Amino acid sequence: LLAKDAELAGEDEGGGLGGQTFKYELDRRVLTSIHLHAISRLYGESGKTMLTLLFTNPTAAVPIILRRLRQKDSEFRAGRSLLHQRRWSNVAEWNYHKSLDHRSLTWRTVDKRATSTRTLVAE
């Protein structure tokens, strides 16, 4: 998959234009370091190659990278929702019984005062 993406991104765009090449260069200020790091992490060892292709031949590289980013985004969102669903349901279930005992802290202090030695002697 990685080699195929890099191969498609590196192809010459002049085939369907009657021998003319369409050259468009992506401005380096468009993508921040966060975007560049995400792309390089997405492609692993070939990340630097994909970034080079992105800036030298963006007409071919952008659709490929965008498709891969969307695919990974949907995978991450599905995994994250499943993880949060399990975690939050367990936490909510665990805290439900504690929430019923909302007066435990004040009851403990009131009970301690009522059963202290000074209070019992005063009665």
VEXNU-927024 format. One record per residue: x, y, z of N, C-alpha, C, O in turn. Coordinates in pm, whole numbers, padded with zeros to 5 digits, always signed. Atoms other than C-alpha are relative to their C-alpha. Example, Ala and Ser with C-alpha at 12.3 -4.5 7.8 and 13.67 -1.06 7.14 Angstrom:
VEXNU-927024
+00089-00119+00000+01230-00450+00780+00090+00120+00000+00194+00118+00066
-00082-00119-00006+01367-00106+00714-00077+00109+00073-00026+00220+00090
end
This chain:
VEXNU-927024
+00084-00120+00000+00000+00000+00000+00087+00125+00000+00059+00221-00072
-00088-00115-00011+00280+00238+00091+00077+00023-00129+00088+00136-00176
-00075-00012+00125+00484+00166-00221-00091+00044-00114-00051+00121-00201
+00096-00037+00103+00174+00197-00436-00035+00148+00008-00043+00216-00094
+00030-00142-00019+00089+00537-00285+00116+00087-00047+00095+00188-00114
-00118-00079+00039+00444+00665-00335+00019-00006-00151+00059+00093-00212
-00014+00016+00144+00449+00528-00690-00102+00087-00073-00069+00153-00171
+00103-00083+00062+00120+00698-00776+00031+00148+00015+00005+00226-00077
-00032-00141-00024+00236+01025-00624+00116+00046-00086+00124+00164-00121
-00118-00037+00075+00560+01018-00820-00017-00005-00151+00076+00028-00224
+00022+00009+00144+00404+00963-01163-00001+00136-00066-00030+00237-00002
-00001-00124+00076+00437+01226-01433-00143+00036-00039-00221-00051-00079
+00136-00046+00029+00125+01434-01489-00020+00036-00147-00131+00072-00186
+00009-00048+00138+00198+01509-01856-00067-00096-00095-00086-00059-00211
+00054+00101+00091+00041+01194-02003-00130+00041-00068-00144+00020-00188
+00130-00032+00057-00313+01324-02056-00012+00143-00050-00120+00183-00091
+00008-00140+00040-00226+01683-02144+00070+00025-00134+00106+00139-00164
-00062-00017+00131-00076+01622-02488+00148+00036+00011+00199+00113-00070
-00143-00026-00014+00284+01629-02366+00032+00118+00089+00147+00136+00129
-00024-00115-00087+00240+01945-02160-00006-00045+00146-00087-00130+00183
+00002+00034-00142+00316+01922-01794-00060+00114+00081-00033+00231+00056
+00061-00096-00091+00115+02095-01529+00081-00001+00128+00085-00102+00198
-00087-00006-00116+00349+02210-01254-00060+00097+00101-00077+00215+00074
+00051-00081-00110+00208+02334-00927+00078-00037+00124+00090-00155+00158
-00076+00025-00123+00415+02371-00613-00078+00052+00119-00133+00161+00116
+00070-00035-00123+00263+02377-00268+00088+00093+00083+00207+00066+00102
-00074-00094-00084+00367+02671-00053+00030-00067+00135-00059-00127+00195
-00041+00066-00124+00559+02547+00251-00065+00061+00124-00068-00003+00229
+00063-00066-00116+00380+02793+00480-00143-00047+00021-00204-00014+00124
+00139+00044-00010+00042+02628+00416-00018-00102+00112-00114-00095+00188
+00010+00106-00100+00105+02325+00638+00089+00032+00119+00205+00070+00104
-00078-00024-00122+00216+02364+00998+00080-00124+00036+00067-00228-00029
-00082+00114-00042+00458+02137+01178-00087-00114+00051-00048-00230+00041
+00091+00105-00046+00163+01950+01329-00050-00083-00118-00055-00205-00110
+00046+00072+00119+00031+01863+00982+00112-00086-00057+00089-00202-00092
-00112+00074+00057+00374+01758+00859+00036-00121+00085+00066-00229+00032
-00031+00112-00090+00438+01542+01165-00106-00109-00009-00074-00227-00004
+00108+00099+00013+00097+01374+01129+00017-00081-00129-00003-00202-00129
-00019+00070+00127+00168+01289+00765+00120-00093+00007+00114-00207-00040
-00119+00086-00008+00515+01157+00840-00025-00119+00092+00026-00228+00065
+00033+00112-00088+00383+00943+01127-00096-00098-00068-00090-00218-00044
+00097+00083+00070+00103+00815+00906+00069-00097-00097+00028-00212-00110
-00070+00082+00098+00346+00684+00645+00123-00070+00055+00187-00147-00016
-00110+00072-00064+00615+00568+00888+00135+00031-00063+00175+00147-00071
-00134-00016+00057+00953+00511+00723-00003+00078-00131+00096+00144-00165
+00011-00072+00127+00831+00656+00392-00060+00139+00018-00098+00202-00080
+00061-00130-00027+00702+00972+00559+00075+00115-00065+00013+00206-00121
-00078-00109+00061+00987+01193+00440-00015+00000-00151-00017+00106-00214
+00020+00009+00145+00942+01065+00085-00135+00058-00038-00147+00131-00137
+00133-00053+00030+00571+01144+00095-00004+00151+00018-00070+00221-00060
-00004-00145-00017+00640+01493+00230+00073+00067-00115+00031+00174-00161
-00071-00054+00117+00890+01553-00049-00090+00000-00122-00097+00098-00195
+00093+00009+00113+00637+01434-00305-00116+00098+00016-00168+00151-00083
+00109-00093-00024+00371+01648-00142+00037+00141-00045-00045+00213-00102
-00040-00136+00037+00572+01964-00198+00046+00011-00144+00035+00118-00204
-00046-00007+00138+00716+01875-00539-00111-00029-00101-00113+00030-00208
+00107+00037+00092+00407+01718-00698-00133-00010+00077-00186-00120+00094
+00121+00005-00084+00101+01816-00493-00125-00045-00073-00217-00096-00010
+00121+00041+00072-00152+01748-00770-00022-00150+00007-00136-00195+00004
+00014+00145-00011-00083+01376-00742+00001-00046+00145-00067-00141+00181
-00019+00047-00138+00015+01351-00375-00114+00039+00093-00149-00038+00182
+00105-00047-00091-00264+01552-00211-00119-00094+00005-00163-00128+00115
+00114+00093-00010-00553+01320-00309+00034-00131+00070-00049-00186+00144
-00041+00126-00062-00357+01012-00199+00015+00018+00150-00034-00063+00228
-00021-00025-00143-00252+01161+00135-00132+00031+00068-00157-00015+00180
+00130-00035-00057-00598+01303+00195-00088-00124+00020-00155-00137+00122
+00076+00124-00012-00761+00964+00130+00052-00083+00117-00026-00139+00194
-00060+00077-00108-00518+00796+00369-00028+00064+00135-00056-00006+00232
+00032-00070-00125-00573+01064+00637-00145-00022+00041-00174-00043+00158
+00141+00024-00031-00948+01024+00614-00025-00142+00046-00105-00166+00136
+00014+00141-00040-00919+00646+00637+00049-00019+00143-00021-00082+00223
-00054+00013-00135-00700+00667+00949-00087+00075+00101-00104+00029+00213
+00087-00077-00090-00928+00934+01099-00124-00080+00036-00164-00084+00152
+00119+00080-00030-01231+00709+01066+00035-00120+00089-00043-00156+00177
-00043+00110-00086-01036+00418+01219+00023+00047+00143-00019-00019+00238
-00028-00053-00133-00917+00631+01511-00128+00040+00072-00142+00015+00192
+00126-00040-00063-01264+00773+01574-00081-00121+00046-00140-00119+00154
+00074+00121-00038-01421+00426+01577+00064-00064+00124-00007-00105+00216
-00069+00057-00115-01158+00296+01817-00017+00085+00125-00035+00031+00234
+00014-00090-00114-01183+00601+02040-00141-00005+00057-00158-00005+00179
+00137+00005-00051-01562+00586+02062-00026-00131+00074-00095-00132+00176
+00015+00129-00067-01548+00218+02153+00071+00002+00136+00017-00048+00235
-00076-00008-00125-01283+00284+02417-00071+00087+00102-00083+00050+00219
+00070-00090-00092-01472+00578+02567-00132-00060+00047-00171-00042+00163
+00127+00061-00037-01798+00388+02563+00020-00102+00112-00055-00104+00209
-00029+00099-00104-01647+00104+02765+00043+00067+00129-00006+00035+00237
-00055-00063-00118-01456+00328+03000-00106+00080+00075-00119+00067+00197
+00096-00086-00067-01734+00577+03071-00117-00079+00056-00172-00042+00160
+00110+00079-00056-02000+00313+03117+00045-00068+00129-00033-00076+00224
-00051+00060-00123-01781+00136+03374+00013+00102+00112-00022+00073+00226
-00017-00104-00101-01702+00460+03556-00136+00047+00050-00153+00068+00170
+00134-00044-00041-02066+00569+03557-00067-00104+00088-00132-00070+00187
+00058+00107-00080-02176+00233+03691+00066-00008+00138-00001-00029+00239
-00075+00005-00126-01906+00238+03957-00035+00117+00092-00043+00101+00214
+00029-00120-00079-01992+00593+04069-00147+00015+00035-00181+00101+00117
+00142-00017-00024-02369+00546+04070-00034-00021+00147-00104+00061+00206
+00032+00027-00140-02386+00393+04418+00063+00102+00092+00008+00134+00198
-00061-00106-00081-02147+00653+04552-00083+00127-00006-00089+00202+00092
+00078-00123+00014-02370+00928+04420-00126-00004+00086-00178+00102+00123
+00117+00011-00086-02663+00796+04625+00032+00042+00144-00056+00086+00217
-00043-00034-00136-02463+00857+04943+00061+00139+00000+00179+00155+00032
-00054-00135+00015-02426+01232+04894+00020+00071+00133+00086+00175+00137
-00014-00066-00129-02448+01316+05267+00105-00066+00089+00115-00035+00208
-00093+00077-00082-02171+01083+05382+00104+00088+00068+00138+00063+00184
-00102-00085-00061-01914+01357+05444-00057+00084+00113+00004+00093+00220
+00058-00082-00107-02144+01584+05642-00051-00088+00114-00041-00050+00231
+00048+00091-00104-02296+01289+05828+00114-00046+00090+00098-00058+00211
-00115+00045-00077-01952+01173+05935+00045+00108+00099+00077+00076+00214
-00042-00107-00092-01862+01512+06085-00104+00024+00109-00069+00047+00225
+00106-00019-00099-02199+01549+06257+00003-00114+00102-00012-00091+00222
-00007+00115-00089-02171+01197+06400+00122+00007+00091+00114-00031+00207
-00121-00012-00082-01817+01263+06521-00020+00102+00111+00023+00081+00224
+00026-00102-00103-01928+01578+06703-00098-00052+00105-00082-00025+00225
+00103+00049-00093-02228+01403+06856+00056-00106+00095+00009-00118+00208
-00054+00107-00085-02021+01116+06991+00134+00036+00064+00200-00052+00119
-00127-00038-00063-01719+01314+07112-00016+00001+00152-00126+00010+00206
+00000+00006-00146-01624+01299+07476-00058+00126+00062-00135+00120+00158
+00048-00128-00055-01694+01666+07538-00151+00010-00011-00215+00056+00083
+00146-00006+00019-02050+01641+07396-00070-00096+00095-00173-00063+00152
+00063+00099-00090-02127+01328+07596+00007+00045+00147-00088+00022+00221
-00013-00051-00137-01999+01486+07922-00096+00117+00021-00153+00132+00129
+00088-00116-00013-02200+01802+07853-00146-00042+00014-00225+00030+00076
+00138+00046-00010-02522+01602+07821-00022-00055+00137-00132-00100+00169
end
